[in-house]
């Protein structure tokens, strides 16, 4: 009888712990998913990050980036849409992973946004649509994107370049913080941006 009671007690404690974990995750998920939940959220129980980005805000930012940088108008009604909340590489916070796909020609538009502060972690455009503002050099090509995501090119140096078919991949390292960097892909035929991604330069060098 005593052994049965111990088993019941262990099961009961496990259920309570699991329920608490689920509740905490739902609170965080709701904190991002619903503006309505945010407005009525009890700040005494969990303080909301004032810079947190909701699903709707992330979508709006992604659409704006594709419009201003790639000169592409995202029409959500004409595209397949997939939006999920994922862990970033170090599993410390969540990111909005937004993908739009044109089923008729397989064009895809991908944007990953940090849910904590709205930082663009990754952006990729696979499309036959070309930018109307084709520049004559790398700086002019990347300038619209860097302006939108607040990157000062003077703070970085190009440390490596690789070519993959029509795409040239440029690796940049932050001058003051060698661990911080990014890579950007340029279609050298269209002279347009293919993708942008943050990266840990130190880790890249060790694995390189």
Z-matrix of the N, CA and C atoms (Angstrom, degrees):
N
C 1 1.474
C 2 1.533 1 110.59
N 3 1.351 2 114.67 1 -41.75
C 4 1.465 3 119.57 2 -179.62
C 5 1.522 4 110.35 3 -64.04
N 6 1.350 5 117.39 4 -37.35
C 7 1.467 6 121.56 5 179.97
C 8 1.529 7 110.45 6 -66.60
N 9 1.330 8 116.21 7 -38.30
C 10 1.466 9 120.81 8 178.52
C 11 1.523 10 110.41 9 -64.72
N 12 1.327 11 116.97 10 -41.77
C 13 1.465 12 121.31 11 179.30
C 14 1.523 13 111.34 12 -63.36
N 15 1.346 14 116.51 13 -38.59
C 16 1.469 15 120.79 14 178.29
C 17 1.516 16 111.00 15 -63.80
N 18 1.333 17 116.56 16 -41.90
C 19 1.467 18 121.34 17 179.47
C 20 1.528 19 110.40 18 -63.10
N 21 1.338 20 115.68 19 -44.57
C 22 1.473 21 120.53 20 178.71
C 23 1.517 22 110.80 21 -61.18
N 24 1.339 23 116.83 22 -41.05
C 25 1.463 24 121.63 23 -179.74
C 26 1.528 25 111.21 24 -64.24
N 27 1.349 26 116.58 25 -42.46
C 28 1.472 27 121.02 26 179.36
C 29 1.517 28 110.21 27 -63.35
N 30 1.333 29 117.17 28 -44.28
C 31 1.462 30 121.68 29 179.39
C 32 1.517 31 110.89 30 -62.25
N 33 1.325 32 116.57 31 -42.26
C 34 1.468 33 121.82 32 -179.18
C 35 1.531 34 110.75 33 -62.41
N 36 1.350 35 116.96 34 -44.66
C 37 1.470 36 121.54 35 179.52
C 38 1.520 37 110.26 36 -63.85
N 39 1.340 38 117.04 37 -39.48
C 40 1.471 39 121.45 38 179.81
C 41 1.519 40 111.14 39 -63.08
N 42 1.335 41 115.27 40 -41.46
C 43 1.474 42 120.05 41 179.95
C 44 1.517 43 110.61 42 -63.95
N 45 1.339 44 116.95 43 -42.49
C 46 1.464 45 121.12 44 179.87
C 47 1.528 46 110.64 45 -63.31
N 48 1.345 47 116.39 46 -43.86
C 49 1.474 48 120.95 47 -179.71
C 50 1.509 49 111.27 48 -63.29
N 51 1.353 50 116.52 49 -45.30
C 52 1.457 51 121.05 50 179.70
C 53 1.516 52 111.43 51 -63.30
N 54 1.334 53 115.49 52 -39.90
C 55 1.468 54 120.57 53 179.33
C 56 1.516 55 110.87 54 -63.53
N 57 1.340 56 116.30 55 -40.23
C 58 1.469 57 120.42 56 179.76
C 59 1.514 58 111.12 57 -64.73
N 60 1.347 59 116.24 58 -42.71
C 61 1.473 60 120.51 59 179.35
C 62 1.519 61 110.39 60 -62.69
N 63 1.324 62 116.43 61 -43.54
C 64 1.461 63 121.10 62 -179.42
C 65 1.519 64 110.91 63 -63.53
N 66 1.345 65 115.38 64 -41.72
C 67 1.465 66 120.07 65 179.94
C 68 1.518 67 111.12 66 -62.97
N 69 1.357 68 116.23 67 -43.10
C 70 1.457 69 120.16 68 179.89
C 71 1.510 70 111.54 69 -62.35
N 72 1.348 71 117.04 70 -41.84
C 73 1.463 72 120.01 71 179.77
C 74 1.518 73 110.59 72 -66.32
N 75 1.334 74 117.13 73 -40.89
C 76 1.465 75 120.35 74 179.74
C 77 1.522 76 110.77 75 -62.82
N 78 1.335 77 116.08 76 -37.41
C 79 1.461 78 119.18 77 178.78
C 80 1.518 79 109.70 78 -62.43
N 81 1.338 80 115.65 79 -43.66
C 82 1.462 81 119.13 80 -179.56
C 83 1.518 82 110.19 81 -68.09
N 84 1.339 83 116.42 82 -41.35
C 85 1.459 84 120.17 83 -179.21
C 86 1.525 85 110.44 84 -64.16
N 87 1.319 86 117.32 85 -43.88
C 88 1.460 87 121.11 86 178.66
C 89 1.519 88 110.79 87 -64.57
N 90 1.328 89 115.21 88 -35.32
C 91 1.449 90 120.61 89 179.19
C 92 1.524 91 111.28 90 -58.60
N 93 1.339 92 116.32 91 -26.24
C 94 1.454 93 121.14 92 -179.74
C 95 1.516 94 112.51 93 -100.10
N 96 1.321 95 116.31 94 -34.41
C 97 1.453 96 119.54 95 -171.01
C 98 1.515 97 114.46 96 -78.80
N 99 1.317 98 117.86 97 -33.65
C 100 1.459 99 118.75 98 -168.97
C 101 1.523 100 113.02 99 -127.29
N 102 1.323 101 115.53 100 120.83
C 103 1.460 102 119.84 101 174.68
C 104 1.524 103 110.12 102 -63.07
N 105 1.344 104 116.69 103 -34.68
C 106 1.464 105 121.04 104 -179.96
C 107 1.518 106 110.08 105 -62.27
N 108 1.348 107 115.59 106 -43.90
C 109 1.455 108 119.67 107 178.28
C 110 1.520 109 111.18 108 -63.72
N 111 1.329 110 116.76 109 -36.42
C 112 1.461 111 120.64 110 -179.05
C 113 1.527 112 110.87 111 -64.88
N 114 1.316 113 116.37 112 -45.08
C 115 1.457 114 120.37 113 -177.14
C 116 1.522 115 112.45 114 -63.70
N 117 1.327 116 116.11 115 -32.73
C 118 1.457 117 119.23 116 -178.63
C 119 1.508 118 113.34 117 -103.13
N 120 1.343 119 116.08 118 13.72
C 121 1.461 120 119.96 119 -174.42
C 122 1.524 121 111.66 120 -73.10
N 123 1.343 122 117.24 121 140.08
C 124 1.452 123 123.13 122 -178.62
C 125 1.532 124 109.42 123 -80.51
N 126 1.322 125 118.24 124 100.57
C 127 1.459 126 122.39 125 -176.14
C 128 1.521 127 112.35 126 -67.20
N 129 1.338 128 117.34 127 -19.34
C 130 1.458 129 119.02 128 179.67
C 131 1.520 130 111.95 129 -72.35
N 132 1.357 131 116.00 130 -23.34
C 133 1.468 132 119.49 131 179.78
C 134 1.525 133 111.56 132 -89.93
N 135 1.321 134 117.25 133 -42.21
C 136 1.465 135 121.50 134 179.09
C 137 1.519 136 108.53 135 -146.86
N 138 1.319 137 117.14 136 119.96
C 139 1.458 138 121.05 137 -179.50
C 140 1.518 139 109.59 138 -77.03
N 141 1.327 140 117.19 139 125.68
C 142 1.465 141 121.25 140 -179.66
C 143 1.521 142 111.23 141 -78.32
N 144 1.331 143 116.63 142 137.04
C 145 1.455 144 122.28 143 173.37
C 146 1.529 145 107.61 144 -68.48
N 147 1.337 146 116.63 145 120.75
C 148 1.470 147 120.64 146 -175.41
C 149 1.523 148 112.19 147 -65.76
N 150 1.350 149 116.95 148 -19.11
C 151 1.459 150 121.02 149 -179.45
C 152 1.527 151 112.36 150 -97.28
N 153 1.332 152 117.03 151 0.41
C 154 1.455 153 120.72 152 -177.71
C 155 1.519 154 111.16 153 -58.40
N 156 1.318 155 116.49 154 142.49
C 157 1.462 156 122.65 155 -176.69
C 158 1.525 157 109.57 156 -109.96
N 159 1.317 158 116.78 157 123.89
C 160 1.450 159 121.38 158 177.96
C 161 1.524 160 110.27 159 -80.10
N 162 1.310 161 115.57 160 170.78
C 163 1.460 162 121.07 161 178.47
C 164 1.528 163 110.56 162 -58.40
N 165 1.324 164 116.44 163 -46.13
C 166 1.460 165 121.09 164 -178.41
C 167 1.531 166 111.49 165 -63.46
N 168 1.337 167 116.57 166 -40.05
C 169 1.460 168 120.86 167 179.01
C 170 1.525 169 111.46 168 -66.90
N 171 1.338 170 116.20 169 -38.75
C 172 1.461 171 120.62 170 179.09
C 173 1.529 172 111.01 171 -64.47
N 174 1.333 173 116.40 172 -43.55
C 175 1.466 174 121.01 173 178.33
C 176 1.524 175 110.42 174 -61.05
N 177 1.331 176 116.04 175 -45.34
C 178 1.468 177 120.97 176 -179.65
C 179 1.529 178 110.96 177 -60.69
N 180 1.341 179 116.32 178 -41.56
C 181 1.469 180 120.52 179 -179.59
C 182 1.522 181 110.72 180 -67.09
N 183 1.332 182 117.01 181 -41.80
C 184 1.465 183 120.91 182 179.76
C 185 1.528 184 110.94 183 -62.82
N 186 1.313 185 116.71 184 -44.58
C 187 1.484 186 121.06 185 178.62
C 188 1.521 187 110.34 186 -60.42
N 189 1.340 188 116.41 187 -40.85
C 190 1.465 189 121.46 188 179.90
C 191 1.530 190 111.02 189 -65.00
N 192 1.331 191 117.01 190 -41.31
C 193 1.462 192 121.53 191 179.73
C 194 1.523 193 110.90 192 -62.47
N 195 1.342 194 117.02 193 -47.26
C 196 1.458 195 120.16 194 -179.56
C 197 1.533 196 111.49 195 -64.22
N 198 1.309 197 115.74 196 -32.87
C 199 1.465 198 119.85 197 179.40
C 200 1.532 199 110.91 198 -71.15
N 201 1.335 200 116.78 199 -51.13
C 202 1.462 201 120.72 200 -174.26
C 203 1.522 202 113.53 201 -75.33
N 204 1.338 203 116.72 202 -36.28
C 205 1.467 204 120.32 203 -174.78
C 206 1.520 205 112.98 204 -91.00
N 207 1.341 206 115.72 205 -45.48
C 208 1.464 207 119.85 206 -175.99
C 209 1.531 208 113.40 207 -100.00
N 210 1.330 209 115.88 208 -5.50
C 211 1.465 210 120.98 209 -176.47
C 212 1.530 211 111.15 210 58.26
N 213 1.331 212 116.19 211 39.59
C 214 1.459 213 122.80 212 -179.11
C 215 1.526 214 109.21 213 -119.48
N 216 1.312 215 115.60 214 125.43
C 217 1.459 216 121.18 215 178.56
C 218 1.529 217 109.10 216 -90.35
N 219 1.312 218 115.79 217 115.23
C 220 1.464 219 120.26 218 178.92
C 221 1.522 220 109.47 219 -82.68
N 222 1.337 221 115.45 220 116.29
C 223 1.464 222 121.19 221 176.12
C 224 1.522 223 107.26 222 -106.02
N 225 1.327 224 116.78 223 99.54
C 226 1.464 225 121.59 224 -173.93
C 227 1.519 226 112.82 225 -61.48
N 228 1.326 227 117.64 226 -25.34
C 229 1.462 228 121.29 227 -179.21
C 230 1.532 229 111.94 228 -72.13
N 231 1.337 230 116.27 229 -23.82
C 232 1.459 231 120.40 230 -176.45
C 233 1.530 232 113.11 231 -102.12
N 234 1.331 233 116.36 232 0.14
C 235 1.460 234 120.51 233 -176.58
C 236 1.527 235 111.31 234 -123.08
N 237 1.339 236 115.51 235 150.18
C 238 1.458 237 120.02 236 171.34
C 239 1.528 238 107.17 237 -75.16
N 240 1.316 239 116.30 238 137.60
C 241 1.463 240 120.13 239 -174.01
C 242 1.525 241 111.51 240 -124.98
N 243 1.326 242 114.99 241 134.92
C 244 1.462 243 120.45 242 176.67
C 245 1.529 244 108.43 243 -135.78
N 246 1.326 245 116.87 244 117.00
C 247 1.458 246 121.91 245 -178.49
C 248 1.525 247 108.50 246 -127.72
N 249 1.332 248 116.44 247 118.50
C 250 1.466 249 120.49 248 -179.57
C 251 1.520 250 110.03 249 -133.60
N 252 1.319 251 115.79 250 157.68
C 253 1.457 252 122.92 251 177.17
C 254 1.525 253 107.15 252 -100.07
N 255 1.333 254 117.49 253 119.65
C 256 1.461 255 121.40 254 -175.48
C 257 1.519 256 110.71 255 -124.29
N 258 1.351 257 116.19 256 159.25
C 259 1.460 258 121.12 257 171.84
C 260 1.516 259 109.31 258 -76.15
N 261 1.332 260 116.48 259 143.11
C 262 1.464 261 117.99 260 173.64
C 263 1.524 262 108.57 261 -78.40
N 264 1.335 263 116.99 262 -175.71
C 265 1.462 264 121.39 263 -172.94
C 266 1.520 265 114.24 264 -60.98
N 267 1.336 266 117.68 265 -35.20
C 268 1.472 267 118.55 266 -178.11
C 269 1.528 268 112.43 267 -95.86
N 270 1.332 269 116.78 268 5.89
C 271 1.474 270 122.38 269 173.28
C 272 1.524 271 113.53 270 60.42
N 273 1.322 272 117.71 271 26.23
C 274 1.460 273 119.93 272 -179.38
C 275 1.523 274 112.13 273 -99.76
N 276 1.321 275 117.72 274 -18.33
C 277 1.460 276 119.89 275 179.23
C 278 1.531 277 109.32 276 -153.90
N 279 1.320 278 114.89 277 177.31
C 280 1.451 279 120.43 278 -174.73
C 281 1.526 280 111.70 279 -109.31
N 282 1.321 281 114.80 280 152.71
C 283 1.456 282 121.43 281 177.89
C 284 1.523 283 109.90 282 -129.44
N 285 1.319 284 115.62 283 146.31
C 286 1.458 285 120.94 284 172.82
C 287 1.526 286 108.41 285 -83.50
N 288 1.313 287 117.24 286 121.21
C 289 1.456 288 122.42 287 177.05
C 290 1.529 289 107.64 288 -105.90
N 291 1.321 290 115.95 289 109.29
C 292 1.471 291 121.90 290 -173.30
C 293 1.525 292 109.58 291 -112.65
N 294 1.333 293 116.38 292 125.69
C 295 1.469 294 120.80 293 179.26
C 296 1.518 295 109.94 294 -131.81
N 297 1.331 296 115.21 295 128.20
C 298 1.462 297 121.13 296 172.32
C 299 1.527 298 108.10 297 -116.34
N 300 1.323 299 116.64 298 136.02
C 301 1.459 300 120.91 299 -178.40
C 302 1.518 301 110.25 300 -131.51
N 303 1.328 302 115.04 301 134.87
C 304 1.466 303 121.23 302 174.06
C 305 1.521 304 107.46 303 -92.03
N 306 1.327 305 116.80 304 108.66
C 307 1.465 306 120.99 305 -174.83
C 308 1.523 307 112.87 306 -66.86
N 309 1.313 308 117.59 307 -20.51
C 310 1.465 309 120.15 308 -176.66
C 311 1.529 310 112.90 309 -78.44
N 312 1.342 311 117.43 310 -29.89
C 313 1.471 312 119.40 311 -179.25
C 314 1.533 313 114.02 312 -134.74
N 315 1.362 314 116.13 313 8.23
C 316 1.469 315 122.51 314 177.17
C 317 1.538 316 114.31 315 65.40
N 318 1.330 317 117.67 316 15.93
C 319 1.457 318 119.55 317 171.94
C 320 1.530 319 108.84 318 -63.03
N 321 1.323 320 116.95 319 140.86
C 322 1.463 321 119.66 320 -179.62
C 323 1.522 322 110.68 321 -135.26
N 324 1.320 323 114.90 322 147.92
C 325 1.459 324 122.36 323 -178.87
C 326 1.526 325 107.08 324 -134.01
N 327 1.329 326 116.57 325 116.44
C 328 1.462 327 121.48 326 -173.52
C 329 1.523 328 110.35 327 -122.93
N 330 1.325 329 115.87 328 135.81
C 331 1.465 330 120.27 329 177.64
C 332 1.534 331 109.17 330 -144.58
N 333 1.321 332 116.80 331 127.36
C 334 1.463 333 122.14 332 177.63
C 335 1.518 334 108.69 333 -113.40
N 336 1.333 335 115.64 334 124.61
C 337 1.467 336 121.89 335 -173.48
C 338 1.529 337 110.51 336 -125.19
N 339 1.331 338 116.17 337 129.98
C 340 1.459 339 121.80 338 177.82
C 341 1.525 340 108.94 339 -64.13
N 342 1.323 341 116.95 340 124.12
C 343 1.464 342 120.61 341 -177.23
C 344 1.522 343 112.96 342 -73.41
N 345 1.328 344 117.48 343 -15.61
C 346 1.463 345 120.24 344 -178.72
C 347 1.522 346 113.25 345 -79.05
N 348 1.342 347 116.04 346 -36.94
C 349 1.471 348 117.70 347 -174.55
C 350 1.524 349 114.19 348 -141.24
N 351 1.341 350 118.02 349 1.81
C 352 1.454 351 120.51 350 177.02
C 353 1.520 352 115.09 351 82.60
N 354 1.339 353 117.62 352 11.15
C 355 1.458 354 121.12 353 178.79
C 356 1.532 355 110.71 354 -66.41
N 357 1.335 356 116.38 355 135.58
C 358 1.465 357 120.45 356 175.77
C 359 1.525 358 108.41 357 -77.37
N 360 1.331 359 117.57 358 115.76
C 361 1.451 360 121.54 359 -179.96
C 362 1.527 361 111.87 360 -91.56
N 363 1.331 362 115.31 361 -31.63
C 364 1.468 363 119.41 362 -178.61
C 365 1.522 364 108.83 363 -159.01
N 366 1.326 365 115.31 364 143.01
C 367 1.462 366 119.32 365 175.02
C 368 1.517 367 108.40 366 -146.85
N 369 1.316 368 116.92 367 136.72
C 370 1.456 369 121.26 368 -177.10
C 371 1.515 370 109.52 369 -144.53
N 372 1.335 371 115.01 370 141.15
C 373 1.459 372 120.97 371 -179.67
C 374 1.515 373 109.44 372 -133.61
N 375 1.314 374 116.45 373 114.45
C 376 1.458 375 121.29 374 175.07
C 377 1.518 376 106.69 375 -114.47
N 378 1.337 377 115.19 376 96.71
C 379 1.455 378 119.37 377 -172.61
C 380 1.515 379 111.41 378 -149.99
N 381 1.333 380 115.29 379 151.49
C 382 1.463 381 120.28 380 175.79
C 383 1.529 382 111.33 381 -83.63
N 384 1.349 383 115.19 382 -7.65
C 385 1.464 384 119.90 383 178.20
C 386 1.520 385 108.89 384 -76.64
N 387 1.313 386 117.85 385 129.27
C 388 1.456 387 121.73 386 -179.34
C 389 1.520 388 110.66 387 -104.10
N 390 1.318 389 114.59 388 150.12
C 391 1.462 390 119.66 389 177.60
C 392 1.521 391 109.76 390 -69.15
N 393 1.333 392 116.04 391 142.87
C 394 1.455 393 120.15 392 179.11
C 395 1.526 394 111.11 393 -82.26
N 396 1.341 395 115.14 394 -8.06
C 397 1.462 396 119.76 395 -177.83
C 398 1.525 397 109.96 396 -113.71
N 399 1.340 398 117.22 397 65.64
C 400 1.448 399 121.98 398 -178.45
C 401 1.522 400 109.56 399 -78.31
N 402 1.355 401 115.07 400 125.15
C 403 1.456 402 120.49 401 -175.64
C 404 1.523 403 111.28 402 -95.04
N 405 1.336 404 115.50 403 168.94
C 406 1.461 405 121.29 404 -177.07
C 407 1.521 406 113.22 405 -95.77
N 408 1.301 407 118.52 406 -9.20
C 409 1.464 408 120.20 407 178.70
C 410 1.521 409 110.35 408 -148.26
N 411 1.330 410 115.30 409 169.49
C 412 1.456 411 121.18 410 -174.87
C 413 1.522 412 112.78 411 -59.21
N 414 1.316 413 117.70 412 -44.39
C 415 1.466 414 121.62 413 -177.33
C 416 1.522 415 111.02 414 -58.33
N 417 1.320 416 116.53 415 -45.83
C 418 1.464 417 120.06 416 -179.45
C 419 1.522 418 112.14 417 -67.97
N 420 1.327 419 116.19 418 -32.45
C 421 1.465 420 120.15 419 179.60
C 422 1.527 421 110.49 420 -66.93
N 423 1.347 422 116.19 421 -44.28
C 424 1.467 423 119.49 422 -175.01
C 425 1.527 424 113.40 423 -87.14
N 426 1.322 425 117.69 424 -13.54
C 427 1.473 426 121.02 425 -175.57
C 428 1.527 427 114.35 426 -53.84
N 429 1.347 428 120.25 427 -46.46
C 430 1.476 429 119.23 428 -179.54
C 431 1.530 430 112.90 429 -59.78
N 432 1.342 431 116.47 430 -40.15
C 433 1.464 432 119.89 431 179.15
C 434 1.518 433 110.37 432 -67.80
N 435 1.335 434 117.39 433 -47.08
C 436 1.458 435 121.04 434 -178.46
C 437 1.525 436 111.76 435 -61.92
N 438 1.309 437 117.20 436 -35.51
C 439 1.463 438 120.65 437 176.75
C 440 1.519 439 111.28 438 -64.21
N 441 1.329 440 116.34 439 -38.50
C 442 1.464 441 120.97 440 -177.82
C 443 1.524 442 112.00 441 -71.79
N 444 1.334 443 117.51 442 -35.13
C 445 1.469 444 120.10 443 -175.87
C 446 1.536 445 112.07 444 -105.52
N 447 1.337 446 115.62 445 14.09
C 448 1.476 447 122.56 446 173.25
C 449 1.533 448 113.69 447 58.92
N 450 1.318 449 116.60 448 49.25
C 451 1.460 450 121.83 449 173.59
C 452 1.519 451 108.75 450 -106.80
N 453 1.328 452 116.05 451 124.98
C 454 1.463 453 121.87 452 175.83
C 455 1.524 454 107.31 453 -94.24
N 456 1.325 455 117.29 454 111.17
C 457 1.457 456 121.62 455 -175.52
C 458 1.520 457 111.72 456 -60.85
N 459 1.342 458 117.85 457 -23.44
C 460 1.461 459 121.53 458 178.88
C 461 1.523 460 112.35 459 -68.63
N 462 1.340 461 116.80 460 -17.43
C 463 1.462 462 120.99 461 179.40
C 464 1.528 463 111.89 462 -85.94
N 465 1.323 464 117.20 463 -2.63
C 466 1.464 465 121.19 464 -175.44
C 467 1.524 466 111.86 465 -127.32
N 468 1.327 467 115.21 466 158.60
C 469 1.456 468 120.73 467 172.93
C 470 1.530 469 109.25 468 -131.71
N 471 1.312 470 115.40 469 144.65
C 472 1.464 471 122.11 470 179.45
C 473 1.532 472 108.15 471 -78.75
N 474 1.347 473 116.84 472 117.66
C 475 1.467 474 120.29 473 -175.16
C 476 1.519 475 112.91 474 -106.51
N 477 1.328 476 117.54 475 -14.98
C 478 1.455 477 119.25 476 -179.60
C 479 1.523 478 109.95 477 -164.18
N 480 1.313 479 115.35 478 152.30
C 481 1.458 480 121.74 479 177.20
C 482 1.526 481 108.96 480 -138.41
N 483 1.309 482 115.91 481 136.74
C 484 1.466 483 120.35 482 177.88
C 485 1.525 484 108.91 483 -134.86
N 486 1.316 485 115.78 484 149.00
C 487 1.464 486 120.92 485 -179.29
C 488 1.523 487 110.23 486 -113.74
N 489 1.314 488 116.10 487 133.57
C 490 1.457 489 122.93 488 176.93
C 491 1.526 490 107.37 489 -130.39
N 492 1.318 491 116.14 490 90.75
C 493 1.460 492 119.77 491 -176.95
C 494 1.519 493 110.03 492 66.96
N 495 1.332 494 115.75 493 -123.85
C 496 1.467 495 120.67 494 -179.46
C 497 1.521 496 112.29 495 -83.79
N 498 1.330 497 117.39 496 -2.31
C 499 1.463 498 121.20 497 -175.89
C 500 1.520 499 111.94 498 -105.53
N 501 1.324 500 116.32 499 128.18
C 502 1.465 501 122.72 500 172.02
C 503 1.518 502 107.96 501 -100.73
N 504 1.328 503 116.46 502 128.11
C 505 1.467 504 121.66 503 -179.22
C 506 1.526 505 109.03 504 -105.38
N 507 1.331 506 117.03 505 121.79
C 508 1.457 507 122.83 506 -179.49
C 509 1.532 508 109.27 507 -107.42
N 510 1.334 509 115.96 508 130.08
C 511 1.459 510 121.78 509 178.78
C 512 1.527 511 108.89 510 -105.67
N 513 1.346 512 115.68 511 126.78
C 514 1.456 513 120.93 512 -177.67
C 515 1.524 514 110.32 513 -117.84
N 516 1.344 515 115.24 514 140.21
C 517 1.457 516 122.41 515 178.46
C 518 1.519 517 109.63 516 -118.12
N 519 1.352 518 115.95 517 137.47
C 520 1.456 519 120.37 518 176.49
C 521 1.531 520 109.19 519 -70.54
N 522 1.328 521 117.02 520 129.07
C 523 1.465 522 121.95 521 -175.65
C 524 1.526 523 111.97 522 -62.16
N 525 1.330 524 117.95 523 -40.07
C 526 1.456 525 121.91 524 -176.70
C 527 1.525 526 112.63 525 -88.06
N 528 1.320 527 116.72 526 -25.26
C 529 1.465 528 121.07 527 -179.02
C 530 1.531 529 109.69 528 -130.34
N 531 1.355 530 117.09 529 90.15
C 532 1.464 531 121.48 530 -174.88
C 533 1.533 532 114.40 531 -58.67
N 534 1.329 533 116.30 532 -17.95
C 535 1.459 534 118.90 533 -179.86
C 536 1.528 535 111.12 534 -77.15
N 537 1.313 536 115.75 535 -25.22
C 538 1.464 537 121.13 536 -175.21
C 539 1.526 538 110.44 537 -91.85
N 540 1.318 539 116.00 538 136.14
C 541 1.462 540 119.20 539 178.49
C 542 1.512 541 112.31 540 -172.53
N 543 1.313 542 115.32 541 -171.84
C 544 1.454 543 120.30 542 178.15
C 545 1.526 544 108.99 543 -160.05
N 546 1.311 545 115.32 544 166.39
C 547 1.459 546 120.90 545 172.58
C 548 1.525 547 108.25 546 -126.58
N 549 1.313 548 115.09 547 147.77
C 550 1.455 549 119.68 548 -178.50
C 551 1.525 550 108.79 549 -138.79
N 552 1.322 551 115.78 550 134.73
C 553 1.454 552 120.79 551 -179.45
C 554 1.520 553 111.08 552 -102.94
N 555 1.337 554 115.79 553 132.95
C 556 1.464 555 122.09 554 -179.50
C 557 1.528 556 109.55 555 -121.47
N 558 1.306 557 116.85 556 127.30
C 559 1.466 558 121.27 557 172.60
C 560 1.527 559 107.05 558 -77.01
N 561 1.340 560 117.04 559 108.78
C 562 1.461 561 119.30 560 -173.42
C 563 1.530 562 112.68 561 -75.56
N 564 1.329 563 116.94 562 -11.19
C 565 1.463 564 119.31 563 175.45
C 566 1.529 565 110.86 564 -85.63
N 567 1.324 566 116.43 565 -47.98
C 568 1.466 567 120.66 566 177.97
C 569 1.529 568 112.16 567 -83.46
N 570 1.368 569 115.57 568 -18.08
C 571 1.457 570 121.83 569 -176.45
C 572 1.532 571 110.58 570 58.42
N 573 1.330 572 114.19 571 48.68
C 574 1.463 573 121.57 572 178.76
C 575 1.529 574 109.90 573 -132.67
N 576 1.335 575 116.68 574 162.28
C 577 1.459 576 122.18 575 179.39
C 578 1.532 577 110.22 576 -78.50
N 579 1.330 578 115.90 577 132.22
C 580 1.467 579 121.00 578 176.09
C 581 1.528 580 111.10 579 -95.28
N 582 1.344 581 116.07 580 -41.37
C 583 1.465 582 119.83 581 -179.49
C 584 1.527 583 110.15 582 -162.68
N 585 1.337 584 114.69 583 164.61
C 586 1.457 585 123.07 584 175.22
C 587 1.523 586 107.06 585 -142.46
N 588 1.337 587 117.40 586 138.37
C 589 1.466 588 120.30 587 178.87
C 590 1.520 589 110.50 588 -150.21
N 591 1.338 590 116.60 589 134.37
C 592 1.457 591 120.82 590 172.99
C 593 1.528 592 108.49 591 -69.89
N 594 1.327 593 116.62 592 153.82
C 595 1.463 594 119.10 593 178.33
C 596 1.520 595 110.89 594 -156.43
N 597 1.346 596 114.67 595 156.25
C 598 1.455 597 122.35 596 175.81
C 599 1.527 598 107.25 597 -89.59
N 600 1.330 599 116.93 598 105.19
C 601 1.458 600 121.28 599 -175.11
C 602 1.525 601 112.13 600 -63.95
N 603 1.335 602 117.42 601 -41.59
C 604 1.468 603 120.75 602 179.59
C 605 1.523 604 110.87 603 -59.39
N 606 1.321 605 115.80 604 -45.80
C 607 1.460 606 120.77 605 179.20
C 608 1.520 607 110.78 606 -64.54
N 609 1.339 608 116.40 607 -38.89
C 610 1.460 609 121.65 608 179.20
C 611 1.532 610 110.70 609 -63.16
N 612 1.337 611 116.50 610 -41.10
C 613 1.462 612 120.89 611 179.30
C 614 1.533 613 111.29 612 -64.87
N 615 1.336 614 116.39 613 -41.53
C 616 1.465 615 120.22 614 -179.05
C 617 1.522 616 111.10 615 -65.75
N 618 1.324 617 115.12 616 -38.19
C 619 1.468 618 119.07 617 -179.25
C 620 1.527 619 112.32 618 -82.53
N 621 1.365 620 114.17 619 -15.59
C 622 1.452 621 119.13 620 -174.36
C 623 1.495 622 114.33 621 -70.81
